[in-house]
């Protein structure tokens, strides 16, 4: 039987970020799910650990203006890969993305990719990726001067291809006018 993976994933995200309902979120998942936020290794393995994570460190703990802006989506037979812009104002501690970092009041916009595996009509796991250096620049914990990192510009470039390329490559101007 084929399941509407997009509808299942969108319901899961709605429970996480809109209604902020832990039990409804968990009901979208297999009995022993896991979530791995790769850059910070946060999430949980198994029902109890993941529910604890969701209840006390994720759902309901995200800042009120948290938003997901879709960029692209690839749907396979039993997986979805979602590319989005994740944004929020750092008005509360965001354990899963900035563990141990006190609120800075700064706006964060970062490209984020979710790889979601389904078993039947339930989510089995999520692997979530983002550029942690970009987040750290935006909250003021990492000075980008002299480093090959950027802040919110990374999110802006994902949705607007006219944004500059190669600004971090100091040798880029040297290739101007060379034969191609």
N, C-alpha and C positions, 0 to 999 in steps of 0.2 A: 504494500500500500504506500502510495506517495503522500507525503505530508507537505504542507505549505510552510517551508522553512522560514521564509521571510516573515510571514504572519507570526510564527512562533518566536522568532528573534525579536521582532518589534514589540510583542507583548511583554517579553522578558525585560527589555530595555524600559518600557513604559512603567513596569512595576518597580524597577530600580530607581529611575530618575524622575518620574512624574508623580505616581501615587506613593512611591517610597514605601512599598509594602513587602516586608521580608518574607512572610508566609506565601504570598502570591508569587514572588520571585522564585522561591524554592520549589514551588509546585510546578514550575516550568522545566525542572531539571530531573535527571535520572536519580535513583536512590543514593548513588555514591558519586556525585559530580566533583569536578575540580576546576578551580580558576587560578591562573597564574598571571599576575601583572609582572611581566618579565623584567623591566628595569629595576624594580624594587623588591622582587620576589615576594610580593604580598598576595593574599588570596586565601585559598584553603583547599584541602583534599578531604573528601568524604562529607557526608551530610552535616554532621555536628560541627566540624571545624569550619566549613563554609558558612553555615548558618550563623555561627558565632561571629565570623568575620563580617558578614553582611549586616548583622544586627547592631554590632557595636563599633564598627570601623569603616563602614561603607554606606549602605543605604541609610538615609536620614542624617548622615554625618557630612555629606557633600554640601558645599555652600549653596545658598538658595538660588543663585543665578546660574548654576551649573547647566550647561547646554551641550548637546551633541548636534553637530551640523553634518549631515551626510555629504560625502564627496563621491565615492564610488562603491559598488557592491558587486561581488562575484558569487554566484550561487551554483554549487555543485550538487551531486546526488545526496550527500549527507553532511555538507559543510557550507558555511558562508564565510566570506572574507569581506569585512566592512572597513572601508577607509573613511575617516571622519575627522572633523575638527572638534576637539574637546576644549571647552572654555569654562572659566569660572573666575570669580574674584576671590582671592585667598583671604577670606574673612573668618575662617575657622581652620583648625588643624585638619589637613587632608591626609589621614594616616596612610592610606594606600599609595599615594603618589609622592607625598612629601613627609614621610614618617619622621616624627620628632621635631618638625619645623613649626615654630609658632607662626600664627597668621601675620602676613606682611601687608595685607590690604591691597596688594597688587593684582592686576588682571593677568590671567594666563590664557594663552591660546596655543594649542599644540596639536600637530597632526597625530592621530592615534589609529592603529590598525587592530582589529579584533578578528581572530580566527576562531570560529565557533563550530564545534563538532556536535552532531545530533545522533542519537540512537532512537529510531522511531520518531515519536512526536515530542521528544524531550531533549534538552541540551545536556550533553555529556561533559564537555569541557570548553573553556575559553582560554586562549593565549592572547594577551593584550600587550601590544608594543607601542612605545612612544620614545621620543628623544629626551632623555632625562636632562641632558646638558641644557637644552632649550628651556625646560621648565626652571632649572636652577638659575639661569640667566634672568628670566622674567621675574623671579621673586627676589633677586638681588643677592643670591648666595654664590654666584659664579661671575667673575668679571670676564667678559668676553675679549677684552683687549689683549691682542697678541695670541689668541687661541682660535682654532678653526671651529668656532661654534657661533650660533645665532639664537635670537629669541623668537618673538612672535612672527618675525619675518618668515620663518619656516612654514608656519600655518598659512600666511598670506600668499606665499609662492605656490602652495598646493592648489589654491582656488583661483589664482590669477597668474597665468603663465607669463604675463608681461612684466612681472617683477624681475629685478635684475638677477642674473646668474653670474657665478664666478667671482663675486665680490670678496670672498675669503681667500682667493688664490692670488697671492701677491705677485706671482710671475705672469698672471694672465695678460696684462698690458704688453708684455714683451713679445707676445705672439701676434700682435696686431700687425697687419700688412704683410705677414709672411705668406708664402705660397701654400695653398691648400688643394 
